[in-house]
Amino acid sequence: MKNLKGKKTIMAILTVVLFAGVITYAVYEGTKKNVSLSADGDQQEFRTHAKTVGELLSEQEIAIGEHDDLSPAKDTKLEDGASIEWTKARQVQINVDQESQKIWTTEKNLDGLLEQAGIELTDHDKIQPERGSELGETDTVNIEKAYEVAMIDGGQTSNVWTTSTTVADFLKNQDIKLGEHDRVEQKLDEQVLPGSAVKVVRVEKVTDVVEESMDFSVETKKDASLLKGSEKVVQNGKEGKVERTYAIVKEDGKEVSRSMTAENVKQQPVNKVVAVGTRTMVASAAPAAAKKPAGKVVQASNSAARSAEPSGGKEFYVSATAYTASCNGCSGITSTGINLKANPNAKVIAVDPSIIPLGSKVWVEGYGYAVAGDTGGAIKGHKIDVFVSSQSQAMSFGRKKVRIKILN
């Protein structure tokens, strides 16, 4: 009887203990929080007593990488029904031209990766994979930065954006076609650098047939009836005609060379014949009333002859200088044959025969009566050179504007 009572007591105690355990377990389980963890699209459900996100991760032995994204943060207090997002980071290499960098990222598309890396692109840059694409399993991004290059084609210049590395590649990308004779100023394997220029010269070879004039020759014949230094046209010249064929090379529309390949004379030219005077002049520079016997160069250096201005004659102004017969290399003989060294007081001026005919009698303001008996290489147009007997006189004369009258 006592044994039976003991057994009942033990059973009662065990029942109480078991019931208490069940209640305790039920209470324990009932106080757990329901939490979901999403890792790169895979979702897991947990029931936990963890107070923070970090405690839950430790409890489940989940290691979060340094560059991973975790939301909410580890120190966030867990609430029942909380949802945790965990994105694992991976390393991606970005190559920009010749420079490379590796970055850890949790971005899913290329644009997000570029923004994270601080890389700005223009519309002309090249990138692989393409803008806006998903990264997927991609672990390398290649970028070629575009730069401006001057494209000179046929003389026309334009600035273009390119990522080409060689001239040949650049021309191909710009769809530049070269003709048979065209040329590129740079070598095709030359590197195209930012700010450089690529020049294409358009070469055209054409044939041109033209009719041109043939110059006539000038024949001279001595004539003793004409004053030395004067000329007379005996026969006018006439140009001939010739048909010439030319090979012409043009670069960028401009002619750079012309070579004659054929010639066909259509009409022979007629030569010009000119009589050249050989008669030596014996002249007087004095007024008509004061002429001396023929055969001598009359001196007109007296003040009366210098000051007596004639009433008639063609009058105009000229620029006057002075010269002597004793300069280095001077013969002392004028173009009309007057010997100035033998006649140091002769009144002779050098003229441009197209303005003042040789042999003319003239009156020069401040110099007096003289003969237009000489010419000079520097005497062109309305200029004269008056003869004086000494170098000091020539220097003293200088250059001045004077009146002149042609008397005959």
RORO-143587 format. One line per 2 residues: their letters; for each residue x, y, z of C-alpha. Coordinates in steps of 0.001 Angstrom, whole numbers. Example, Ala and Ser with C-alpha at 12.3 -4.5 7.8 and 13.67 -1.06 7.14 Angstrom:
2
as	12300:-4500:7800  13670:-1060:7140
END
This chain:
408
mk	0:0:0  2811:2347:909
nl	4643:1479:-2321  1575:2281:-4353
kg	1173:5663:-2679  4845:6422:-3353
kk	4529:5583:-6969  1481:7817:-7343
ti	3353:10660:-5707  6302:10269:-8089
ma	3980:10149:-11065  2219:13288:-9903
il	5518:15088:-9504  6730:13980:-12960
tv	3448:15102:-14480  3796:18509:-12916
vl	7423:18783:-14047  6564:17682:-17599
fa	3651:20063:-17764  5822:22877:-16505
gv	8437:21999:-19140  5848:21983:-21876
it	4493:25299:-20709  8008:26729:-20497
ya	8895:25508:-23979  5656:26815:-25344
vy	6293:30164:-23749  9910:30151:-25025
eg	8909:29310:-28556  6038:31684:-28449
tk	8248:34607:-27644  10545:34068:-30646
kn	10472:36636:-33496  9785:35662:-37110
vs	12544:37164:-39315  13270:36769:-43068
ls	16754:37126:-44615  17103:37722:-48357
ad	20618:37076:-49725  21066:37879:-53445
gd	17533:36712:-54185  17538:33625:-51919
qq	15206:34067:-48951  15385:32246:-45586
ef	12975:32388:-42626  14179:32380:-39009
rt	12598:32296:-35555  14902:33909:-33082
ha	15299:35515:-29707  18130:37685:-31121
kt	17701:41292:-30132  19599:42856:-33076
vg	20392:42052:-36696  24007:41409:-35707
el	22986:38851:-33036  20862:37015:-35575
ls	23764:36841:-38047  26102:35561:-35316
eq	23474:33058:-34177  23204:31723:-37743
ei	26995:31967:-38276  26544:34263:-41261
ai	29651:36348:-42095  28994:39704:-43763
ge	31842:40930:-46009  33402:44360:-45588
hd	31952:45638:-48871  28575:43851:-48652
dl	25331:45787:-48357  23205:44971:-45306
sp	19834:46568:-44612  19021:47296:-41883
ak	22433:47700:-40200  23790:45171:-37666
dt	22971:47288:-34623  19326:47644:-35641
kl	16858:46204:-33094  14951:43232:-34423
ed	11183:43307:-34467  8834:40443:-35155
ga	8289:40164:-38915  11500:42041:-39756
si	12964:41636:-43238  16730:41775:-43772
ew	18353:42404:-47185  21911:41169:-47695
tk	23728:41845:-50993  27122:40261:-51420
ar	29802:42444:-52994  32093:41285:-55809
qv	35184:42731:-57380  35038:44239:-60892
qi	38019:45534:-62930  37460:48746:-64913
nv	39916:49508:-67732  39913:53128:-68951
dq	42297:53401:-71910  45662:52397:-70410
es	44634:52677:-66762  42923:49978:-64668
qk	41213:49923:-61278  39456:47217:-59273
iw	36466:48068:-57107  34116:46133:-54870
tt	30508:46638:-55802  27004:45435:-55076
ek	25593:47220:-58140  23609:45082:-60539
nl	23832:47250:-63672  26645:49018:-65479
dg	25383:52573:-64964  25302:52086:-61198
ll	28855:50717:-61274  30106:53748:-63278
eq	28445:56133:-60845  30017:54313:-57900
ag	33449:54504:-59580  32965:58224:-60388
ie	33441:57670:-64125  31653:60080:-66467
lt	31195:59147:-70120  30450:61221:-73221
dh	28298:60130:-76113  31458:59476:-78139
dk	33156:57102:-75670  33166:53360:-76290
iq	32273:50924:-73485  31916:47170:-73208
pe	29441:45961:-72038  27021:48578:-73379
rg	25519:51364:-71310  22369:50378:-69415
se	23130:46662:-69470  23014:44338:-66456
lg	26388:43301:-65104  25446:39644:-64665
et	28641:37638:-64349  30727:40408:-65899
dt	33931:41030:-63966  35681:43366:-66467
vn	34518:46657:-68006  36521:48199:-70888
ie	36232:51919:-71689  37847:53876:-74542
ka	37626:57621:-73950  36982:59663:-77081
ye	39055:62745:-77958  38933:65433:-80635
va	41029:65188:-83797  41141:67601:-86747
mi	40107:65897:-89980  41440:67775:-93024
dg	39931:66245:-96148  40424:67940:-99491
gq	41249:71239:-97810  38112:71185:-95635
ts	38713:70993:-91870  36326:69508:-89324
nv	36774:68432:-85714  35658:64863:-84990
wt	35544:62663:-81919  37369:59359:-82092
ts	38784:56508:-80058  41005:55284:-82887
tt	44594:54398:-82154  46125:54581:-85658
va	45608:56723:-88745  44386:53700:-90732
df	41846:52851:-88041  40745:56489:-87822
lk	40129:56755:-91587  38174:53511:-91526
nq	35989:54682:-88650  35350:58004:-90400
di	34479:56158:-93630  37134:58050:-95599
kl	37674:56549:-99055  40937:57254:-100908
ge	41149:57706:-104660  43878:56271:-106868
hd	46137:59313:-106562  45041:60642:-103165
rv	47534:60615:-100346  47551:60766:-96555
eq	50129:63119:-95066  50658:60894:-92000
kl	51838:57274:-91951  48951:54829:-91733
de	50440:53097:-88684  51082:56425:-86930
qv	49258:56876:-83629  46410:59383:-83557
lp	46800:61593:-80492  44332:64017:-78885
gs	44511:67407:-80584  46403:66050:-83595
av	45350:66305:-87245  44903:63759:-89997
kv	45248:65243:-93481  44026:63669:-96702
vr	45140:65408:-99893  42834:64831:-102846
ve	45016:64495:-105955  43557:64878:-109446
kv	45451:64386:-112717  43891:65954:-115807
td	44837:66801:-119409  44293:70318:-120750
vv	44606:71413:-124408  44921:75169:-124918
ee	45758:77508:-127761  48431:79973:-126724
sm	50312:82835:-128331  53925:82534:-129462
df	56157:85488:-128663  57893:87101:-131591
sv	61607:87911:-131585  63044:91409:-131908
et	65665:92015:-134581  67846:95149:-134421
kk	69540:96898:-137333  72044:99714:-137096
da	70951:103010:-138666  73467:105851:-139091
sl	70690:108309:-139798  69330:107970:-136252
lk	70856:109535:-133149  72767:107112:-130968
gs	70480:105800:-128222  67285:106319:-130218
ek	65295:103585:-131914  62725:103294:-134680
vv	60355:100424:-135358  60761:99302:-138956
qn	58419:96334:-138785  55865:95543:-136093
gk	55955:92088:-134602  53014:89715:-134640
eg	52445:86857:-132233  52037:83343:-133549
kv	49624:80669:-132346  50416:77255:-130936
er	48276:74446:-129519  49817:72929:-126407
ty	48753:69866:-124430  49441:69953:-120684
ai	49421:67265:-118003  48056:69008:-114899
vk	48176:67856:-111285  45719:69381:-108816
ed	45791:68988:-105043  42625:69827:-103128
gk	41337:71572:-106248  44418:73780:-106705
ev	46889:73331:-109537  50358:72380:-108238
sr	52131:71365:-111448  51726:71684:-115197
sm	53952:70015:-117770  53644:70262:-121534
ta	53300:66897:-123254  52666:67996:-126854
en	52957:71126:-129046  51452:71930:-132445
vk	52292:75276:-134136  49209:76744:-135825
qq	50704:80060:-136991  54340:81198:-137043
pv	55137:84587:-135403  56393:87630:-137355
nk	59536:89174:-135891  59710:92834:-134896
vv	62463:94835:-136639  63948:97858:-134839
av	66463:100344:-136239  69011:101487:-133656
gt	70703:104839:-134123  74503:105037:-134315
rt	74990:108764:-135067  76855:110637:-132327
mv	75137:113874:-131263  76960:117181:-131114
as	74595:119305:-129088  74317:122761:-127639
aa	72471:123441:-124440  72259:127183:-124966
pa	69188:129022:-126289  68797:129057:-130045
aa	70119:132574:-130312  73316:131564:-128495
kk	74266:128504:-130643  77937:127897:-131313
pa	79522:126468:-134431  78697:122830:-135145
gk	81070:120088:-134004  81488:121285:-130441
vv	79537:120739:-127225  78687:124257:-126240
qa	79110:125052:-122555  76175:126861:-120922
sn	77381:127335:-117388  77105:131126:-117222
sa	74485:132585:-114883  72673:134325:-117731
ar	72051:131014:-119470  70877:129444:-116182
sa	68408:132207:-115349  66962:133005:-118749
ep	63756:130943:-118627  62226:130419:-122079
sg	58610:131419:-122670  57473:128332:-124538
gk	57867:124590:-124276  56077:121718:-122565
ef	56356:122278:-118805  56043:119837:-115863
yv	57751:118951:-112582  60380:116248:-112074
sa	62499:114863:-109232  66090:115863:-109886
ta	69448:114498:-108669  72988:115127:-109937
yt	75819:112929:-111231  79409:113276:-112467
as	81566:111599:-115084  84247:110596:-112556
cn	82366:107965:-110526  83872:104490:-110100
gc	83226:102428:-113211  81859:105389:-115194
sg	83130:105709:-118796  82233:109401:-119032
it	80456:108738:-122371  76694:109286:-122408
st	74237:106928:-124097  74102:109403:-127011
gi	77904:109545:-127317  78747:112810:-125537
nl	82189:112714:-123849  81530:114341:-120469
ka	85124:113995:-119263  86267:115999:-122287
np	83462:118520:-121707  83229:118941:-117902
na	81057:122072:-118228  78546:120530:-120642
kv	74871:120900:-119730  73502:117380:-120074
ia	70717:115582:-118223  69895:111875:-118010
vd	66221:111142:-118709  63633:108417:-119193
ps	63230:108515:-123014  59552:107595:-122689
ii	59006:110909:-120853  61666:113158:-122406
pl	62966:112077:-125852  66736:111771:-126205
gs	68278:114729:-128022  65613:117154:-126751
kv	66610:120678:-125820  65357:121412:-122302
wv	65379:124102:-119663  65713:122987:-116003
eg	64836:125265:-113116  68036:126155:-111220
yg	70228:124406:-113848  69455:126266:-117067
ya	69470:125058:-120676  70599:121494:-121290
va	70422:118540:-123640  68594:115281:-122866
gd	71665:113295:-123788  71905:110369:-121344
tg	69888:107644:-119639  70234:105758:-116354
ga	68998:102552:-114759  67398:104443:-111866
ik	65974:107211:-114061  62412:106057:-114610
gh	59314:108181:-115021  59415:111817:-113984
ki	63014:111779:-112789  66153:113408:-114197
dv	69865:113353:-113333  71742:116598:-114088
fv	75420:116461:-114980  77854:118484:-112831
ss	81609:118622:-113010  82525:117399:-109492
qs	81410:114926:-106873  81068:117682:-104261
qa	78649:119532:-106541  76621:116358:-106999
ms	76438:115821:-103232  75496:119446:-102658
fg	72734:119262:-105292  70946:116476:-103381
rk	67417:115628:-104490  64845:118280:-105281
kv	61635:118922:-107155  62164:121248:-110131
ri	60315:122564:-113169  61423:121443:-116592
ki	60507:122612:-120063  60955:120574:-123234
ln	61826:123088:-125967  61795:120824:-129029
END
